[in-house]
């Protein structure tokens, strides 16, 4: 089975597809702002990558969310809840963690199925 990599860089690929499964790298915000703005930005990146691989958010198999401060949990969930597809909410884990850059408030890793 072929492995197809997307947006390949020196250190990582943004996405890999193998045997109908899509693996995204940890997606971090490309904008500043509060947790809601950063969450919306990351979810938009996920939407774009999944579309590029022939899928969408209704096909997410698992999401792992890393937030830097538990005080941001409610705000992140507000944006997440408005974004996920009702009836297709994926299994999810949320962990408080220190991220590689202090300006990042969250990072999201997604695995999804292709259509």
Wavefront OBJ file of the C-alpha trace (Angstrom):
o trace
v 0.000 0.000 0.000
v 1.255 3.427 -0.962
v 1.743 6.161 1.627
v 0.893 9.598 0.251
v 2.357 12.578 2.116
v 1.112 16.146 1.814
v 2.982 19.399 2.457
v 6.238 17.613 3.171
v 8.798 19.652 5.057
v 12.249 19.008 6.418
v 10.906 18.048 9.861
v 7.369 16.790 9.205
v 4.529 16.348 6.750
v 1.250 18.099 7.469
v -0.666 14.966 6.503
v -0.198 11.356 5.427
v -2.746 9.006 3.874
v -2.432 5.238 3.977
v -5.002 2.572 3.219
v -7.932 5.018 3.389
v -6.879 6.567 6.706
v -5.785 10.202 7.020
v -3.275 11.196 9.682
v -2.801 14.884 10.417
v 0.194 16.365 12.179
v -0.478 18.409 15.278
v -2.242 21.492 13.951
v -1.354 24.736 15.730
v -2.798 28.216 15.317
v -1.522 30.464 12.553
v -3.135 33.464 14.284
v -2.860 35.046 17.694
v -5.806 35.896 19.867
v -7.769 34.116 22.520
v -8.617 30.417 22.716
v -11.747 30.845 20.583
v -9.855 32.526 17.744
v -7.044 29.994 17.874
v -9.455 27.040 18.025
v -11.419 28.344 15.025
v -8.172 28.775 13.077
v -6.964 25.243 13.835
v -10.349 23.718 12.961
v -10.350 25.611 9.634
v -6.898 24.155 8.891
v -8.245 20.677 9.660
v -11.197 21.264 7.326
v -8.842 22.296 4.490
v -6.503 19.345 4.909
v -9.307 16.799 5.169
v -10.888 18.219 1.994
v -7.541 17.972 0.217
v -7.402 14.272 1.135
v -10.975 13.613 0.021
v -12.693 13.683 3.396
v -14.368 15.979 5.892
v -14.936 16.444 9.613
v -17.826 13.949 9.667
v -15.221 11.224 8.998
v -12.913 11.964 11.948
v -12.008 8.761 13.750
v -10.132 10.305 16.705
v -9.093 13.746 17.920
v -6.406 14.564 20.469
v -6.446 18.087 21.846
v -3.627 19.669 23.814
v -4.405 22.916 25.651
v -1.983 24.963 27.709
v -4.436 26.073 30.385
v -7.507 24.297 31.745
v -9.112 27.738 32.095
v -9.411 27.687 28.259
v -11.311 24.389 28.190
v -14.823 25.933 28.086
v -13.927 28.422 25.341
v -12.279 25.725 23.233
v -15.309 23.465 23.704
v -17.682 26.237 22.635
v -15.948 26.541 19.262
v -15.492 22.750 18.953
v -19.183 22.062 19.705
v -20.291 24.502 16.991
v -17.890 22.874 14.496
v -18.391 19.122 14.917
v -21.101 17.353 12.977
v -23.994 16.344 15.215
v -24.297 12.577 15.322
v -20.683 12.208 14.142
v -18.773 13.518 17.137
v -15.494 11.606 17.237
v -13.768 9.992 20.188
v -11.612 12.670 21.742
v -8.981 13.202 24.416
v -8.026 16.580 25.865
v -4.779 17.032 27.768
v -3.228 20.050 29.467
v 0.309 20.362 28.119
v 3.132 22.785 27.560
v 3.410 23.440 23.817
v 6.513 24.252 21.768
v 5.689 27.964 21.497
v 4.253 30.057 24.324
v 1.816 31.908 22.034
v 0.056 28.668 21.067
v -2.916 27.939 23.324
v -3.778 24.587 21.751
v -2.732 21.890 19.305
v -5.068 19.352 17.712
v -4.148 15.989 16.166
v -6.763 14.243 14.007
v -7.085 10.833 12.371
v -9.874 10.458 9.803
v -11.249 8.111 7.161
v -11.358 8.983 3.490
v -14.705 8.946 1.693
l 1 2 3 4 5 6 7 8 9 10 11 12 13 14 15 16 17 18 19 20 21 22 23 24 25 26 27 28 29 30 31 32 33 34 35 36 37 38 39 40 41 42 43 44 45 46 47 48 49 50 51 52 53 54 55 56 57 58 59 60 61 62 63 64 65 66 67 68 69 70 71 72 73 74 75 76 77 78 79 80 81 82 83 84 85 86 87 88 89 90 91 92 93 94 95 96 97 98 99 100 101 102 103 104 105 106 107 108 109 110 111 112 113 114 115
